[in-house]
Amino acid sequence: MTLKIGYEPIKGDPEDDSCDHSDNDDTQDEEEFSNPEVYTEEEMEAVEGHIEQYFGKFENVFHELVSPDIHVDICIVPPTEERDYYTLVTMGMGAHRMNVPEELAEYKLERAELAIALPADWKLDQESMKDEKWYWPIRLLKSLARLPINCDSWLGHGHTVENREPFADNTKLCTATLIGPQGTEDGSEVCTLPGGEEVNFYQVIPLYEDELDYKLEHDVDALLDKMAGISFVVNPTRQDAITRGTLSNDDFDGEMDDASYHIESIEEKELPIDPINAYNHMAIYLRWCMEHDLMGEDFLKEYSEVAKQVKADPANVDLREFIRDELDGCLFSVLFNQQGRAFAGYYYGEGDSPYYPADIDDYALKYFGPSRYHSNEFQQEAYLFIPFDEKYYQTMAQVIEERFENWQGQDFDEDTLEPSEVAQAIMEYLDCECTYFPSMADDDPIMSAYSYAQRLGVREGFVPVLIQADDETLLECLVMNADPEHDADCYEFDLKTVEEYRKKMLSAPVKDGKAILEELTGQRKEEAEDDDLDWEEEVLGEMEGGEPNDRFANYWNDDTGMTYPLILAKIPVKNPWEIFAYLPFGNWNECPDTPDLMAVAKYWFEQHGAIPAAMSHDELEFELPTPISKERAMEVAVEQYGFCPDLDQNEDGSIGSLADVLWQSTVWYFWWD
């Protein structure tokens, strides 16, 4: 059942609410309306006692000062050690008997109260309540409380409200459904009044528009299955239950890891380490989940002492032996609660990014360094050699925490869940392993996949590149260079012709990149002279005003605040500069052609370790292992200006301000007009 919500202020809310420190102090003035429906004194005592017994003690109440029909106060149950969140509960909605269908009369559903859970840092002071980003949950409770009166209907379990405008500017949540109380003991669902009538308590769960559509198409149980792992505590930017599944396994229910596989590697390769190391990364993940309350009830019943020890003194509890002896060397999803299982499906499932075992490997690469990591010393098992100490745990705990937060706040653009015609054509043109990413609010899956691909590319012989997937102009540029006969219709390119172009580019001697940059810089000096600009004073300027740049910028859509749809292409070449044989996007205006792109990229890789990493039809970004030295910053800035005279990423536009960016940055950005 779905009712249209009248989401309008009532007589000037929120000013018509008063927060008092006594739940018995009636501050309400005489209403200008007819007397509202209210509980009897005995009924009010019963409802108040029920709230305190099951939801928690409260001292503060939002008293309603103007009550046109019912008098709806809101009890504010503060956070506790057991419940790290506010619970707001209506008190007064149940004074009105809703119009429940006759066939349901035996279930005593005529009366109801509502609860909503808010984070412990939610602002509930009177001043903050003037801002809708803090007030909307209170408005929602009051609007829902009056909905049965306004519609002459009723609200109950699984009901939703028809509202599609966001509750506030800082959230896309726009509607809600009702379910049973959450985080409470049995018995919280119903309060029996002195006369035998019952008041039913429901939890309000705010929803996104597509979650409402999914519920209407299926039912509330199907929606709740989709929402597995999403907290009932309000999070204005929480992940969307419908779109989050595009990069995770929502049905993950099985083995996460088995130490026997790692022990087998130790034995077969005769690695000089203790077999207990096979459990290192598993113990880190299990400890983090214990510390973050993601363990299931059955686990906590059987291993309560272990859980207590981890909570009390985690650094001195070695969970490796516990996993070996008590869990048969395995981690299974059944060990975790609903949220823990959902997160495991996202992060410890198979293959998708981010992926916990891959993060472990990434840490091994950083810990040992590229040369040692890829050497024969570890035989591709470097993660087993990382010392199992508190530093290891704290480093990985921070990574897991970031993955968890990103997972909770993730959102996708539904219209981009499947590759567009342009994206499919680009992937067909590239003719290599590609991963498609829809438009998303947080680029964590993208950057983790790129990071993993960088590491694997060294071993497997490819260079990963992030490419804007819906960039038709990019496809036109690629075909224009590689198959000019089909320039008129870029979708009709001939793959054999494209392959011949690649072979030609890869077999040709690479030009002198330094000489090309010197020539281009000479052209810029001539242009400055033609424009009567002093090269030293007006073009070079002072090396100041730059800001660090360590994140890719070209794949962010400034209008939506989300990424563009992307392709992660594993270009099958040995050297980074050779990717332009597959991605010849230049040769227009001031953008260099393929041989020059390859030559300059080779020079910058050999000089600075710069790798072409992300691109669109008019943007190119390089990634560096470390920033260049401050001493060489001006020299490199001049080269970049020669390479790309349209650079416009600094306040004064001078080469000096660009130089001040470079010595602080691991990402180089280029844009051609």
C-alpha positions in Angstrom: 0.0 0.0 0.0 1.3 3.4 -1.0 -0.1 6.8 0.1 0.6 10.2 -1.2 2.5 12.1 1.5 1.6 15.8 2.0 5.2 16.9 2.8 4.3 20.4 3.7 5.1 22.5 6.8 2.4 22.5 9.5 1.7 26.1 10.7 5.3 27.2 10.1 7.4 24.1 11.3 10.0 23.8 12.7 9.3 26.9 14.8 6.1 25.3 16.1 8.2 22.7 17.9 9.6 23.2 21.4 12.3 21.0 22.9 11.9 20.7 26.6 13.9 18.9 29.3 10.8 17.3 30.8 8.5 14.9 29.1 5.6 15.8 31.5 5.8 19.6 31.2 3.0 20.6 28.8 4.0 23.8 27.1 1.3 23.8 24.5 -0.7 26.9 24.1 -4.5 26.8 23.5 -4.9 25.8 19.9 -7.0 27.9 17.5 -8.3 24.6 16.2 -10.9 22.2 17.7 -9.6 20.0 20.4 -7.2 17.4 19.0 -7.5 13.7 19.6 -5.3 12.7 22.6 -4.6 9.6 24.7 -6.3 9.3 28.1 -3.9 9.9 31.0 -3.7 6.1 31.6 -3.1 5.4 27.9 -0.3 8.0 27.8 1.4 6.4 30.8 1.3 3.0 29.1 2.7 4.3 25.8 5.4 6.3 27.6 6.4 3.3 29.7 6.5 1.1 26.5 8.9 3.6 24.8 11.2 3.7 27.9 11.2 -0.1 28.3 12.0 -1.0 24.7 13.5 2.1 23.0 15.2 3.7 25.9 14.9 6.4 28.6 14.4 9.9 27.4 14.4 13.3 29.0 14.0 15.6 26.0 10.8 15.8 23.9 9.9 17.9 20.9 6.6 19.3 22.1 4.1 20.2 19.4 2.8 23.7 20.0 0.1 23.7 17.3 -2.0 20.6 17.0 -4.8 20.7 14.4 -6.0 17.1 14.7 -3.8 15.0 16.9 -1.1 16.1 19.4 2.2 14.6 18.2 5.2 14.9 20.5 8.5 13.3 19.6 10.5 11.6 22.3 14.3 11.9 21.9 16.1 8.8 23.2 19.8 9.6 23.3 22.7 7.4 22.2 24.0 4.8 24.6 26.9 2.3 24.7 24.5 -0.4 23.4 22.8 1.8 20.9 25.2 4.3 19.3 22.4 6.4 17.7 19.4 8.6 18.6 15.9 7.0 18.5 13.1 9.5 17.9 9.6 8.1 18.7 6.3 9.7 18.2 3.9 9.9 21.1 0.4 10.8 20.2 -0.2 9.5 16.7 -2.0 6.4 18.3 -4.7 8.6 19.8 -6.4 8.5 16.4 -8.0 5.2 15.3 -7.1 4.7 11.7 -9.5 3.5 9.0 -8.3 -0.1 8.8 -10.2 -2.5 6.4 -12.8 -4.6 8.1 -11.2 -7.8 7.1 -8.1 -6.9 9.2 -10.1 -5.8 12.3 -9.1 -8.9 14.3 -5.4 -7.8 14.1 -5.9 -4.6 16.1 -4.0 -2.4 13.6 -6.0 0.8 14.2 -3.4 2.6 16.4 0.3 3.2 15.7 3.4 5.1 16.7 6.5 5.6 14.6 10.3 5.5 15.3 13.3 6.6 13.3 17.0 6.2 14.2 19.5 9.0 13.6 23.3 9.0 13.9 24.9 10.0 17.2 26.3 13.2 15.7 22.9 14.3 14.2 22.2 17.9 15.3 18.9 18.2 17.3 19.4 21.6 18.9 16.8 24.3 18.2 19.1 26.4 16.0 20.1 23.4 13.8 16.4 22.5 13.4 16.0 25.6 11.3 18.0 23.9 8.6 16.1 21.3 6.7 19.1 19.0 6.4 18.7 18.3 10.2 15.0 18.8 10.5 13.6 16.6 7.8 13.4 13.4 9.9 11.2 15.2 12.4 9.1 16.6 9.6 8.8 13.1 8.1 7.6 11.6 11.4 5.0 14.4 11.8 3.8 14.1 8.2 3.5 10.3 8.4 1.6 10.6 11.8 -1.1 12.7 10.1 -1.2 10.9 6.8 -4.0 8.4 8.0 -6.1 11.4 9.0 -5.6 13.4 5.8 -6.2 10.3 3.6 -8.8 8.6 5.8 -6.7 5.5 5.6 -4.1 3.6 7.6 -0.4 2.8 7.9 1.1 -0.5 8.7 4.0 -2.8 8.0 5.3 -2.6 4.5 3.4 0.5 3.6 5.2 3.2 1.6 4.5 6.8 0.9 4.5 8.4 -2.6 6.9 11.3 -2.5 9.7 11.7 -5.0 11.3 15.1 -4.1 14.4 14.7 -1.9 13.9 15.5 1.8 16.7 18.0 1.8 19.5 19.4 -0.4 22.1 17.0 1.1 20.3 13.8 0.4 18.5 12.0 -2.4 16.4 10.1 0.1 12.8 11.1 -0.7 10.3 8.5 0.6 9.9 5.9 3.3 8.6 2.5 4.2 7.5 1.1 7.6 8.8 -2.1 9.1 9.0 -3.6 12.6 11.1 -1.8 15.3 14.9 -2.3 14.8 17.5 -2.8 17.5 15.0 -3.6 20.2 14.0 -6.6 22.2 11.0 -8.8 21.5 7.8 -7.2 22.6 8.6 -3.7 21.2 6.2 -4.2 18.3 3.0 -3.8 20.4 1.9 -1.7 23.4 -1.3 -3.0 25.1 -3.4 -0.2 26.5 -5.3 -0.4 29.8 -8.6 -1.0 27.9 -7.2 -3.8 25.8 -6.6 -1.9 22.6 -3.1 -2.1 21.0 -0.7 0.5 19.7 1.6 -0.9 17.0 5.1 0.5 16.7 6.9 0.8 13.3 10.4 1.8 12.2 10.5 4.4 9.5 13.1 3.6 6.8 13.8 6.4 4.4 14.2 5.2 0.8 15.5 6.4 -2.6 13.1 6.8 -5.5 14.3 3.6 -7.3 13.9 1.6 -4.0 10.3 2.7 -3.9 9.8 1.7 -7.5 11.4 -1.7 -6.7 9.1 -2.2 -3.7 6.0 -1.3 -5.8 7.1 -3.7 -8.6 7.8 -6.5 -6.1 6.9 -6.3 -2.4 8.5 -5.0 0.8 10.1 -8.4 1.6 11.9 -8.3 -1.8 13.1 -4.7 -1.0 14.3 -5.7 2.4 16.3 -8.6 0.9 17.9 -6.0 -1.5 18.7 -3.8 1.5 20.5 -6.5 3.4 23.5 -5.0 5.2 22.2 -1.4 5.0 21.7 0.0 8.5 18.3 1.2 9.7 20.1 4.2 11.1 19.6 7.2 8.8 22.5 8.0 6.5 21.6 10.8 4.1 24.2 9.5 1.6 23.9 5.8 2.1 24.3 3.3 -0.7 21.4 2.7 -3.0 20.1 -0.9 -2.5 19.1 -1.2 -6.1 22.3 0.0 -7.8 24.9 -1.1 -5.3 24.7 -4.7 -6.7 26.4 -3.7 -10.0 29.8 -4.2 -8.4 29.2 -6.7 -5.7 27.6 -10.1 -5.0 24.5 -9.5 -3.1 23.8 -13.2 -2.8 27.3 -14.0 -1.5 26.8 -16.9 0.9 29.7 -19.3 1.2 33.4 -19.6 1.6 35.4 -16.4 1.7 38.9 -17.8 2.2 40.6 -21.1 3.0 44.1 -21.2 4.5 44.8 -24.6 2.9 45.3 -22.9 -0.4 47.9 -20.6 1.0 49.6 -23.5 2.9 49.7 -25.5 -0.3 51.6 -22.6 -2.0 54.1 -22.5 1.0 54.7 -26.2 0.7 54.8 -26.5 -3.1 57.2 -23.6 -3.5 59.1 -24.5 -0.4 58.9 -21.0 1.0 61.0 -20.3 4.0 58.2 -19.2 6.3 56.1 -20.6 9.1 52.8 -22.1 7.8 50.9 -19.9 10.4 51.6 -17.0 8.0 48.9 -18.5 5.8 46.4 -17.1 8.3 47.8 -13.6 8.6 45.5 -11.7 6.3 42.5 -13.7 7.5 43.1 -12.9 11.1 43.4 -9.2 10.2 40.0 -9.2 8.5 38.3 -11.2 11.3 39.7 -8.9 14.0 38.4 -5.8 12.1 35.0 -7.3 11.8 34.9 -8.2 15.5 35.9 -4.7 16.5 33.2 -3.2 14.2 30.3 -5.5 15.4 29.9 -7.4 12.2 29.8 -10.9 13.7 26.7 -13.0 13.7 24.7 -14.2 16.7 25.7 -17.8 16.4 29.4 -16.9 16.3 29.1 -14.6 19.3 27.2 -17.3 21.3 29.9 -19.9 20.7 33.0 -17.7 20.8 31.9 -14.9 23.2 35.1 -15.0 25.2 37.2 -14.6 22.1 35.1 -11.6 21.0 35.4 -10.1 24.5 39.2 -10.5 24.5 39.5 -8.9 21.0 37.4 -6.0 22.2 39.4 -5.6 25.4 43.0 -6.1 24.3 43.1 -6.8 20.5 46.8 -6.3 20.1 47.5 -9.3 22.3 45.0 -11.7 20.8 46.4 -13.9 17.9 43.4 -14.9 15.9 45.5 -17.0 13.5 45.5 -20.0 15.8 41.8 -19.4 16.5 41.0 -19.6 12.8 43.2 -22.7 12.4 41.9 -24.6 15.4 38.3 -23.4 15.8 37.2 -22.4 12.3 39.0 -25.2 10.4 41.2 -22.6 8.7 38.3 -21.0 6.8 36.3 -17.8 6.8 32.7 -18.3 5.8 30.0 -15.7 5.3 27.8 -17.4 7.9 30.2 -16.2 10.6 28.9 -12.7 10.2 25.7 -10.8 10.7 23.6 -9.5 7.9 25.7 -6.3 7.3 28.9 -8.3 7.7 27.8 -10.8 5.0 26.7 -8.1 2.7 30.1 -6.3 3.1 31.9 -9.6 2.5 30.0 -10.1 -0.7 31.2 -6.7 -1.8 34.8 -6.9 -0.6 35.8 -10.5 0.0 33.8 -12.1 -2.8 35.2 -13.2 -6.1 37.1 -10.9 -8.5 35.2 -7.5 -8.4 37.0 -4.5 -7.1 37.6 -3.5 -4.4 38.8 -6.9 -3.3 40.4 -7.6 0.1 43.1 -10.1 -1.0 44.1 -7.7 -3.7 44.5 -4.9 -1.1 46.7 -7.3 0.8 48.9 -7.7 -2.3 48.9 -4.0 -2.9 50.3 -3.5 0.7 52.9 -6.2 0.0 54.0 -4.2 -3.1 54.3 -1.0 -1.0 56.0 -2.8 1.9 58.7 -4.6 -0.1 59.0 -2.2 -3.1 58.5 -3.1 -6.8 61.9 -4.7 -7.4 61.7 -7.0 -4.5 58.0 -7.7 -4.8 58.4 -8.9 -8.4 61.6 -10.8 -7.8 62.0 -14.5 -7.5 62.6 -14.2 -3.7 58.8 -14.4 -3.0 57.7 -16.5 -6.0 54.6 -14.3 -6.4 53.6 -14.9 -2.7 55.0 -11.7 -1.2 51.9 -11.2 1.0 52.9 -14.3 3.1 56.2 -12.6 4.1 54.7 -9.4 5.6 55.6 -9.4 9.3 52.4 -10.1 11.3 52.5 -7.2 13.8 50.3 -4.3 14.9 51.6 -2.0 12.2 50.4 -4.5 9.6 47.0 -4.6 11.2 46.6 -0.9 11.6 47.6 -0.2 8.0 45.1 -2.7 6.7 42.4 -1.7 9.2 42.5 1.8 7.7 42.1 0.4 4.2 39.2 -1.8 5.2 37.6 1.1 7.0 37.8 3.2 3.8 36.4 0.4 1.7 33.5 0.0 4.2 32.7 3.7 4.3 32.8 3.9 0.5 30.6 0.9 0.2 28.0 2.4 2.6 27.9 5.7 0.7 28.1 4.4 -2.8 25.5 5.4 -5.4 25.2 4.7 -9.2 23.5 6.4 -12.1 20.9 3.8 -13.1 20.9 5.0 -16.7 24.6 4.0 -17.1 24.5 0.5 -15.5 24.9 -1.1 -19.0 27.5 0.1 -21.5 26.2 2.5 -24.1 26.6 2.0 -27.9 29.7 4.3 -27.8 31.2 2.3 -24.9 30.7 -1.0 -26.6 32.2 0.4 -29.8 35.3 1.7 -28.0 35.8 -1.7 -26.3 35.4 -3.4 -29.6 37.9 -1.1 -31.1 40.5 -1.7 -28.4 40.0 -5.5 -28.7 41.6 -6.2 -25.3 40.4 -7.1 -21.8 38.2 -4.2 -20.6 36.1 -3.6 -17.5 33.1 -1.2 -17.6 32.2 1.0 -14.7 28.9 2.9 -14.6 28.7 6.5 -13.3 29.1 6.4 -9.6 29.4 8.8 -6.6 32.6 7.3 -5.2 35.5 6.3 -7.4 36.8 3.7 -4.9 35.9 0.7 -7.0 37.5 2.4 -10.0 40.8 3.4 -8.3 41.1 0.0 -6.6 40.6 -1.8 -9.9 43.2 0.5 -11.5 45.7 -0.1 -8.6 45.3 -3.9 -8.9 45.7 -3.8 -12.6 48.9 -1.7 -12.3 50.4 -4.4 -10.1 49.2 -7.3 -12.3 50.3 -5.6 -15.5 53.9 -5.8 -14.6 53.6 -9.6 -14.3 51.2 -10.3 -17.1 52.4 -7.7 -19.7 49.8 -5.0 -20.0 49.3 -1.3 -19.1 46.0 -0.2 -17.6 44.3 2.9 -18.8 41.1 4.6 -17.7 39.0 5.9 -20.6 35.8 7.9 -20.7 33.3 5.3 -22.0 30.6 7.6 -23.5 33.0 9.9 -25.4 32.0 9.6 -29.0 34.5 12.3 -30.0 37.2 10.0 -28.6 36.0 7.2 -30.8 36.0 9.5 -33.8 39.6 10.5 -33.0 40.8 6.9 -32.7 39.2 5.9 -36.0 40.4 9.1 -37.7 44.0 8.1 -37.0 43.8 4.3 -37.3 41.3 3.8 -40.0 40.8 7.1 -41.9 38.7 5.5 -44.6 35.9 5.1 -42.1 36.3 8.6 -40.6 32.8 9.5 -41.8 31.2 6.8 -39.7 33.4 5.9 -36.7 31.2 2.9 -35.8 32.0 1.1 -39.0 35.8 0.9 -38.4 37.7 -2.1 -39.8 39.5 -4.0 -37.0 42.1 -5.4 -39.3 43.0 -2.0 -40.5 43.2 -0.8 -36.9 45.5 -3.7 -36.1 47.8 -2.9 -39.0 48.0 0.7 -37.7 49.0 -0.6 -34.2 51.7 -2.8 -35.7 53.0 0.0 -37.7 53.2 2.4 -34.7 54.8 -0.3 -32.5 57.4 -1.4 -35.0 58.6 2.1 -35.9 61.6 3.6 -34.1 60.5 5.9 -31.3 61.5 9.5 -31.9 63.6 11.6 -29.6 61.1 12.9 -27.0 63.4 15.5 -25.6 64.1 17.0 -29.1 60.3 17.1 -29.8 59.7 19.0 -26.5 62.5 21.4 -27.3 61.0 22.1 -30.8 57.6 22.6 -29.3 59.0 24.9 -26.6 60.7 26.9 -29.3 57.3 27.4 -31.1 55.8 28.7 -27.8 58.7 31.2 -27.5 58.0 32.4 -31.0 54.3 32.7 -30.3 55.1 34.8 -27.2 57.4 37.0 -29.2 54.7 37.5 -31.8 52.3 38.5 -29.0 54.8 40.9 -27.5 55.0 38.9 -24.3 58.2 38.8 -22.3 59.1 35.2 -21.9 60.8 35.4 -18.5 58.5 37.9 -16.8 55.1 37.2 -18.4 55.2 33.6 -19.5 57.5 32.0 -16.9 56.6 34.1 -14.0 57.3 33.2 -10.4 57.1 29.6 -9.0 54.3 30.1 -6.6 50.5 29.6 -6.1 50.4 25.9 -6.9 48.3 23.3 -5.2 49.0 19.5 -4.9 47.3 17.3 -7.5 47.2 13.6 -6.6 43.8 12.5 -8.0 42.6 12.0 -11.5 40.2 14.8 -12.6 39.2 14.0 -16.2 36.6 11.4 -15.3 34.5 13.5 -12.9 31.3 15.1 -14.1 31.2 18.6 -12.5 27.4 18.9 -13.1 26.5 15.6 -11.3 29.3 15.2 -8.9 29.7 11.7 -10.1 32.1 9.9 -12.4 31.5 9.6 -16.1 31.0 6.0 -17.2 34.5 4.5 -17.6 36.4 1.7 -19.2 39.5 0.2 -17.6 41.4 -1.1 -20.5 44.3 -3.5 -20.1 46.3 -2.4 -23.1 48.5 -5.4 -24.2 51.9 -3.6 -24.5 55.1 -3.9 -22.5 55.9 -0.2 -22.2 53.6 2.6 -21.0 54.3 4.9 -24.0 53.1 2.2 -26.4 49.5 2.6 -25.3 49.1 5.4 -27.8 49.4 2.8 -30.6 46.0 1.6 -29.3 44.8 5.0 -28.2 45.8 7.4 -31.0 43.6 10.3 -29.8 45.7 13.2 -31.0 46.7 14.8 -34.3 44.2 17.7 -34.1 44.8 21.4 -33.3 47.8 21.5 -30.9 47.3 17.9 -29.7 50.4 15.9 -30.8 50.1 13.0 -33.2 50.7 9.4 -32.2 54.5 9.3 -32.9 55.0 12.4 -30.9 52.8 11.2 -28.1 54.8 8.0 -27.9 58.1 9.8 -27.9 57.2 12.3 -25.2 55.6 9.7 -23.0 58.8 7.5 -23.4 61.0 10.4 -22.4 58.9 11.4 -19.4 58.7 7.7 -18.2 62.5 7.3 -18.4 63.0 10.7 -16.7 60.3 10.7 -14.1 58.5 7.4 -14.1 55.4 9.1 -15.6 52.7 6.7 -16.9 49.8 7.7 -19.1 46.8 6.6 -17.0 43.5 8.3 -17.8 42.1 10.0 -20.9 39.2 11.4 -22.8 39.2 12.9 -26.4 40.8 16.1 -25.2 42.3 15.3 -21.8 45.3 13.2 -20.8 46.6 12.4 -17.3 49.9 10.9 -16.2 50.6 9.3 -12.9 54.0 9.4 -11.2 55.3 7.2 -8.3 56.6 10.4 -6.6 56.6 14.1 -7.4 59.5 15.5 -9.3 62.1 17.5 -7.4 61.5 21.2 -6.8 64.8 22.0 -8.6 63.5 20.4 -11.9 59.9 21.7 -11.6 60.4 24.8 -13.8 62.2 22.8 -16.5 59.4 20.2 -16.6 56.7 22.9 -16.6 58.3 24.5 -19.6 58.3 21.1 -21.4 54.6 20.6 -20.5 53.7 24.1 -21.8 55.4 23.2 -25.1 53.6 19.9 -25.2 50.2 21.4 -24.3 49.9 25.2 -24.7 46.2 25.1 -23.5 47.2 24.2 -19.9 44.8 26.2 -17.7 45.0 24.8 -14.2 46.6 27.7 -12.3 45.3 31.0 -11.1 47.6 33.2 -13.1 48.2 30.8 -15.9 51.9 31.2 -15.8 54.4 28.4 -16.2 55.8 29.3 -12.8 52.5 28.5 -11.0 52.4 25.2 -13.0 55.9 24.4 -11.8 54.7 25.0 -8.2 52.0 22.4 -8.8 54.4 19.8 -10.3 56.8 19.4 -7.4 53.9 18.7 -5.1 51.9 16.4 -7.4 51.8 12.7 -8.5 49.3 13.4 -11.3 49.9 15.5 -14.4 46.9 16.9 -16.2 46.7 18.0 -19.8 43.9 19.5 -21.8 43.8 20.6 -25.5 41.3 23.1 -26.8 
